[in-house]
Amino acid sequence: MNHKKKRKGVTNYAPRCPYCGSTTVYRSATGIYQENDDDVMLYVCKNYPACDAYIRTQKGTAIPIGQMANGKLRALRTDAHRLFNQLYLKGFMPKQTAYGWLSSVLGVPQDKAHIAQLSEMQCELVIRETKKQLTFYETHMKSKKRRNDHHDTDVRANANC
């Protein structure tokens, strides 16, 4: 029987670096994250820091939460998430509806609509479409508020007659 020896820091989940093709190492985020109080674990490109690709894992597991990302893609994902979250944090739609909207924008099933899985091009699409959606809701809400304010003024004026 041929038994392969398991190497330290390599798991069945270990992705290959899509940027340089190197293997990845499962390690603590300490030294990469400014603070690592939650004991976050990462898959980090073996060529780090020359190749700055890494991905966080699900807490308490060695399962990656998405796809490996370099600095540019991580920044795009952060921007996409920050904007996308406003759809439900500002009350424009429930969170579940927002993820349904995201899945339609991406053309994927809702259970596959995760920003941690997105490419640069997909992040740019989400950012662009989310900005449009936020502008629509903010404009709609302002015009609705103006109509309500105008209506309230009319009601008060009529009550004083």
GIMOFEN-V780801 format. One record per pair of residues at least 4 apart in sequence whose C-alpha atoms are under 8 Angstrom apart, sorted by the first residue. I is the first residue (numbers start at 1). J is the second residue. If there is no record, write none. Layout:
# GIMOFEN-V780801
I&J ; I&J
This chain:
# GIMOFEN-V780801
6&10 ; 9&25 ; 9&26 ; 9&27 ; 10&14 ; 10&24 ; 10&25 ; 10&26 ; 11&26 ; 11&62 ; 13&62 ; 13&63 ; 13&64 ; 14&23 ; 14&24 ; 14&25 ; 14&26 ; 14&43 ; 15&23 ; 15&24 ; 15&43 ; 15&68 ; 16&21 ; 16&22 ; 16&23 ; 16&24 ; 16&45 ; 17&21 ; 17&22 ; 17&23 ; 17&24 ; 17&45 ; 17&53 ; 17&68 ; 18&22 ; 18&68 ; 19&51 ; 19&53 ; 19&70 ; 20&51 ; 22&45 ; 22&46 ; 22&47 ; 23&45 ; 23&46 ; 24&43 ; 24&44 ; 24&45 ; 24&46 ; 25&42 ; 25&43 ; 25&44 ; 25&45 ; 25&46 ; 26&41 ; 26&42 ; 26&43 ; 26&44 ; 26&62 ; 27&41 ; 27&42 ; 27&43 ; 27&44 ; 28&39 ; 28&40 ; 28&41 ; 28&42 ; 29&33 ; 29&36 ; 29&39 ; 29&40 ; 29&41 ; 29&42 ; 30&34 ; 30&35 ; 30&36 ; 30&39 ; 30&40 ; 36&40 ; 40&56 ; 40&57 ; 40&59 ; 41&56 ; 41&57 ; 41&59 ; 41&62 ; 42&54 ; 42&55 ; 42&56 ; 42&57 ; 42&64 ; 43&54 ; 43&55 ; 43&56 ; 43&57 ; 43&64 ; 43&68 ; 44&48 ; 44&52 ; 44&53 ; 44&54 ; 44&55 ; 45&51 ; 45&52 ; 45&53 ; 45&54 ; 47&51 ; 47&52 ; 48&52 ; 48&53 ; 51&70 ; 52&70 ; 52&71 ; 53&68 ; 53&69 ; 53&70 ; 53&71 ; 54&68 ; 54&69 ; 54&70 ; 55&64 ; 55&65 ; 55&66 ; 55&67 ; 55&68 ; 55&69 ; 56&64 ; 56&65 ; 56&66 ; 57&61 ; 57&62 ; 57&63 ; 57&64 ; 57&65 ; 58&62 ; 58&63 ; 58&64 ; 58&65 ; 65&116 ; 65&117 ; 66&114 ; 66&116 ; 66&117 ; 67&116 ; 67&117 ; 67&118 ; 69&73 ; 69&74 ; 70&74 ; 71&75 ; 72&76 ; 73&77 ; 73&119 ; 73&120 ; 74&78 ; 75&79 ; 76&80 ; 76&120 ; 76&123 ; 76&124 ; 77&81 ; 77&115 ; 77&116 ; 77&118 ; 77&123 ; 78&82 ; 79&83 ; 79&127 ; 80&84 ; 80&115 ; 80&123 ; 80&124 ; 80&126 ; 80&127 ; 81&85 ; 81&115 ; 82&86 ; 83&87 ; 83&127 ; 83&130 ; 83&131 ; 84&88 ; 84&98 ; 84&126 ; 84&127 ; 84&130 ; 85&89 ; 86&90 ; 86&91 ; 86&134 ; 87&91 ; 87&92 ; 87&93 ; 87&95 ; 87&98 ; 87&130 ; 87&133 ; 87&134 ; 88&92 ; 88&93 ; 88&94 ; 88&95 ; 88&98 ; 92&137 ; 93&97 ; 93&98 ; 94&98 ; 95&99 ; 96&100 ; 97&101 ; 98&102 ; 99&103 ; 99&110 ; 99&113 ; 100&104 ; 100&110 ; 101&105 ; 102&106 ; 102&110 ; 102&113 ; 102&126 ; 103&107 ; 103&108 ; 103&109 ; 103&110 ; 103&112 ; 103&113 ; 104&108 ; 104&109 ; 104&110 ; 105&125 ; 105&126 ; 105&129 ; 106&113 ; 106&122 ; 106&126 ; 108&112 ; 108&113 ; 109&113 ; 113&117 ; 114&118 ; 115&123 ; 118&122 ; 118&123 ; 119&123 ; 120&124 ; 121&125 ; 122&126 ; 123&127 ; 124&128 ; 125&129 ; 126&130 ; 127&131 ; 128&132 ; 129&133 ; 130&134 ; 131&135 ; 132&136 ; 133&137 ; 134&138 ; 135&139 ; 136&140 ; 137&141 ; 138&142 ; 139&143 ; 140&144 ; 141&145 ; 142&146 ; 143&147 ; 144&148 ; 145&149 ; 146&150 ; 147&151 ; 148&152 ; 149&153 ; 150&154 ; 151&155 ; 152&156 ; 153&157 ; 154&158 ; 155&159 ; 156&160 ; 157&161
